[in-house]
């Protein structure tokens, strides 16, 4: 299980978006917990490499159980 705590606290640079994509891709089929003070829809503007980061976020959200409070 991998936990990304306080995700999307600040903008992700291009290399960080690449790292996020690699990390999420490698976790395919395994547990991943993401906590954030932002709604998932607010994450997209914070990813500089939007196509790559967007792919990582959207792909995992399709498979996710989401709890927004």
C-alpha atoms as a printed R data frame, in Angstrom:
   type eleno elety resid chain resno       x      y       z
1  ATOM     1    CA   UNK     A     1   0.000  0.000   0.000
2  ATOM     2    CA   UNK     A     2   1.241  3.460  -0.915
3  ATOM     3    CA   UNK     A     3  -0.145  6.584   0.748
4  ATOM     4    CA   UNK     A     4   0.280 10.028  -0.828
5  ATOM     5    CA   UNK     A     5  -0.581 12.421   1.988
6  ATOM     6    CA   UNK     A     6  -1.425 16.104   1.430
7  ATOM     7    CA   UNK     A     7  -1.433 15.625  -2.331
8  ATOM     8    CA   UNK     A     8  -1.707 18.745  -4.517
9  ATOM     9    CA   UNK     A     9  -0.600 21.179  -1.866
10 ATOM    10    CA   UNK     A    10   1.314 23.081  -4.565
11 ATOM    11    CA   UNK     A    11   1.868 22.983  -8.300
12 ATOM    12    CA   UNK     A    12   3.763 20.002  -9.722
13 ATOM    13    CA   UNK     A    13   6.607 20.761 -12.107
14 ATOM    14    CA   UNK     A    14   7.171 18.808 -15.309
15 ATOM    15    CA   UNK     A    15   9.596 16.318 -13.742
16 ATOM    16    CA   UNK     A    16   7.288 15.880 -10.740
17 ATOM    17    CA   UNK     A    17   4.353 15.144 -13.063
18 ATOM    18    CA   UNK     A    18   6.544 12.568 -14.830
19 ATOM    19    CA   UNK     A    19   7.391 10.989 -11.485
20 ATOM    20    CA   UNK     A    20   3.717 10.935 -10.500
21 ATOM    21    CA   UNK     A    21   2.795  9.201 -13.736
22 ATOM    22    CA   UNK     A    22   5.525  6.570 -13.271
23 ATOM    23    CA   UNK     A    23   4.550  6.000  -9.645
24 ATOM    24    CA   UNK     A    24   0.841  5.634 -10.370
25 ATOM    25    CA   UNK     A    25   1.465  3.454 -13.420
26 ATOM    26    CA   UNK     A    26   3.657  1.097 -11.421
27 ATOM    27    CA   UNK     A    27   0.962  0.832  -8.736
28 ATOM    28    CA   UNK     A    28  -1.621 -0.466 -11.208
29 ATOM    29    CA   UNK     A    29  -3.735 -3.102  -9.476
30 ATOM    30    CA   UNK     A    30  -2.286 -2.314  -6.046
31 ATOM    31    CA   UNK     A    31  -3.520 -0.163  -3.195
32 ATOM    32    CA   UNK     A    32  -2.986  3.580  -3.410
33 ATOM    33    CA   UNK     A    33  -4.454  6.086  -0.960
34 ATOM    34    CA   UNK     A    34  -4.362  9.790  -1.772
35 ATOM    35    CA   UNK     A    35  -5.315 12.389   0.821
36 ATOM    36    CA   UNK     A    36  -5.719 16.052  -0.048
37 ATOM    37    CA   UNK     A    37  -7.302 19.211   1.249
38 ATOM    38    CA   UNK     A    38  -8.448 19.920  -2.312
39 ATOM    39    CA   UNK     A    39 -11.231 18.292  -4.287
40 ATOM    40    CA   UNK     A    40  -9.931 15.994  -7.044
41 ATOM    41    CA   UNK     A    41 -11.267 18.398  -9.683
42 ATOM    42    CA   UNK     A    42  -8.910 21.070  -8.266
43 ATOM    43    CA   UNK     A    43  -5.811 18.912  -8.868
44 ATOM    44    CA   UNK     A    44  -5.691 19.376 -12.646
45 ATOM    45    CA   UNK     A    45  -4.556 23.049 -12.748
46 ATOM    46    CA   UNK     A    46  -1.680 22.153 -10.420
47 ATOM    47    CA   UNK     A    47  -0.030 19.751 -12.869
48 ATOM    48    CA   UNK     A    48   2.324 21.545 -15.287
49 ATOM    49    CA   UNK     A    49   2.666 18.543 -17.617
50 ATOM    50    CA   UNK     A    50  -1.093 18.271 -17.890
51 ATOM    51    CA   UNK     A    51  -1.415 15.447 -20.452
52 ATOM    52    CA   UNK     A    52   0.841 13.141 -18.449
53 ATOM    53    CA   UNK     A    53  -0.429 14.130 -15.004
54 ATOM    54    CA   UNK     A    54  -4.006 14.159 -16.206
55 ATOM    55    CA   UNK     A    55  -3.621 10.628 -17.527
56 ATOM    56    CA   UNK     A    56  -2.325  9.426 -14.161
57 ATOM    57    CA   UNK     A    57  -5.089 11.141 -12.189
58 ATOM    58    CA   UNK     A    58  -7.987 10.240 -14.481
59 ATOM    59    CA   UNK     A    59  -6.917  6.622 -14.828
60 ATOM    60    CA   UNK     A    60  -6.804  6.076 -11.064
61 ATOM    61    CA   UNK     A    61 -10.035  7.995 -10.403
62 ATOM    62    CA   UNK     A    62 -11.951  5.669 -12.734
63 ATOM    63    CA   UNK     A    63 -10.987  2.756 -10.513
64 ATOM    64    CA   UNK     A    64 -11.278  4.607  -7.208
65 ATOM    65    CA   UNK     A    65 -13.642  4.743  -4.326
66 ATOM    66    CA   UNK     A    66 -13.773  8.422  -3.459
67 ATOM    67    CA   UNK     A    67 -14.697 10.012  -0.158
68 ATOM    68    CA   UNK     A    68 -14.895 13.800  -0.222
69 ATOM    69    CA   UNK     A    69 -15.751 15.523   3.029
